[in-house]
Amino acid sequence: MTTTSTPFARLRQTDCRVEDLREILESQPTATPPHADHVEQQVPIYTAAHLHEVIATQAGAAEVEAELAEVLAEGPGILVITGAVEPAMVDRVSSALEEIIAEEKAAGGEVGDHFAKGGVNDRIWNALEKLAVAHPEDFVDYYANDLLALAARAWLGPGYQVTSQVNVVNPGGVGQTVHRDYHLGFTSPEVTERYPRHVHDLSPVLTLQGAIAHCDMPVETGPTLYLPHSQKYSHGYLAYWLEEFQEYFRQHHVQLPLAKGDAVFFNPALFHAAGSNTTSDVRRMANLLQISSAFGRAMEATDRHRIVTAIYPALLSRTAAGVDVEHAVAASAEGYAFPTNLDLDQPVDGMSPPTQADIVRQSLTRGAPPDELAGRLAGYAAARRTS
């Protein structure tokens, strides 16, 4: 294995060796995690029905969260939950997203992409906010999903921030080059080398990558390619740029078909790439979830105030009907109290002041009307200004 003079020496691209990656990948166990249904191409496959049964108790949920975190960190770095979202719910949201795509196409303008040629496929940036504003009821019902929240809590804990980008790979659409994801995955090798070794270890725990299949995805449609256990390679943020690593990925990746409503979650340091759609008639749609730690920075700027204001009437009506909307609140509102202006927003009753999500929860509990919530949110925003 590559050695350095000190455990804190900077990582260098010149130290990247395919042999080191191969040694890691060839020495991994293949046991099935306790709550997984089975393992396919090294990837644990969980069923929604079993997870719902186990997480019905607090102890069961904690047990599953620990297992999922272990899979993402010390296991293959990827897992699938079959049937995570009901197909009818997926269809409702897909229709809403297609409307947004059509509107943005009509408005014109070039659409870029990451690790793929821009303009070939259809993509909605900041799909979270756009869906909330245009179709608030669909947003609430979709993000109230307890299994999406389960995966987010397992890797990130509470206060996480959901962002979403919808990607539609059209027939003939060419896949991506192998890469790692945000944060360090989106910096050049020259910049990446400037970050200390421990930051390379920290970066993956700040983000959870996920995708919800919005159509059936047989292999020929190009579902994402993965290299299980590759998140464990210490030099990975520098290595994936190199041709020898890209060739190794092409030769050794796995590719799992998905059904509509299946969800896949993976460690952002896992080597992966969207596949090519070789069909002539399937538009492969996925909702790509980038879920950020409360302690990290999301890639996309998202107006949480606008989202909460848009969906609050739907949250009220669902709550009145006895629907648990807690996970929809977590996906939409700011769940962490900082940064704030501590002159104006002092933590009088504890270590931190109320979060935006706390304000929404309190308003829902009292059945407060939208205009009352608007006043409280305005006060929340004002307390975070410095002038």
Order of alpha helices (4+ residues) and beta strands (2+ residues): alpha-beta-beta-alpha-alpha-beta-alpha-beta-alpha-alpha-alpha-beta-alpha-alpha-beta-beta-alpha-alpha-beta-beta-beta-beta-alpha-alpha-alpha-alpha
